[in-house]
Amino acid sequence: MAKVEPKHKKTLAQKLLTFQRNGLQQYGKYLNQQLKLTDKMKHGTAYKKYIEKQIIYKDKKIKKIDNKLKNL
């Protein structure tokens, strides 16, 4: 098996974190669309609270990824 150098590990870690960040951003777009749809629902209050919590959680995860990318 080939030996993995620290330079390659750093590059792969950056790619992975960037990929995860992009995925979270796309998920955020989806959440915003769903949040707009809850206004049209009759009984959407529970779903709206869930979506709002997911948006907060997503933002925290993006901040953690940004910090990791800065430290690499």
C-alpha positions in Angstrom: 0.0 0.0 0.0 1.3 3.5 -0.8 2.5 5.7 1.9 0.3 8.8 2.5 2.3 11.9 3.0 1.2 14.7 5.4 0.8 17.1 2.4 -1.7 14.7 0.8 -3.6 14.3 4.0 -3.9 18.1 4.3 -5.2 18.3 0.7 -7.7 15.5 1.1 -8.9 17.0 4.4 -9.4 20.4 2.7 -11.4 18.7 -0.1 -13.5 16.8 2.3 -14.3 19.8 4.4 -15.1 21.9 1.3 -17.4 19.2 0.0 -19.2 19.0 3.4 -19.5 22.8 3.5 -21.0 22.9 0.0 -23.5 20.2 0.9 -24.6 22.1 4.0 -25.1 25.2 2.0 -27.3 23.4 -0.4 -29.2 21.9 2.5 -29.6 25.4 3.8 -31.2 26.5 0.5 -33.6 23.5 0.9 -34.5 24.5 4.4 -35.2 28.1 3.4 -37.6 26.8 0.7 -39.3 24.6 3.3 -39.6 27.5 5.7 -41.4 29.6 3.1 -43.8 26.7 2.5 -44.7 26.4 6.2 -46.4 29.8 6.0 -48.9 28.3 3.5 -49.6 25.3 5.6 -52.6 25.2 8.0 -50.8 23.3 10.8 -47.2 24.1 10.0 -46.1 25.5 13.4 -44.3 22.4 14.6 -42.7 21.9 11.3 -41.6 25.5 11.2 -40.0 25.1 14.6 -38.2 22.0 13.4 -36.9 23.8 10.3 -35.7 26.8 12.3 -33.8 24.5 14.7 -32.2 22.7 11.7 -31.1 26.1 10.2 -29.4 27.0 13.5 -27.7 23.5 13.6 -26.6 23.8 10.0 -25.1 27.3 10.7 -23.1 25.9 13.7 -21.8 23.0 11.6 -20.7 25.4 8.8 -18.8 27.6 11.4 -17.0 24.5 12.8 -16.0 23.5 9.2 -14.8 27.1 8.5 -12.7 27.0 11.7 -11.2 23.7 10.7 -10.3 25.0 7.2 -8.6 28.0 8.7 -6.5 25.8 11.0 -5.3 23.5 8.2 
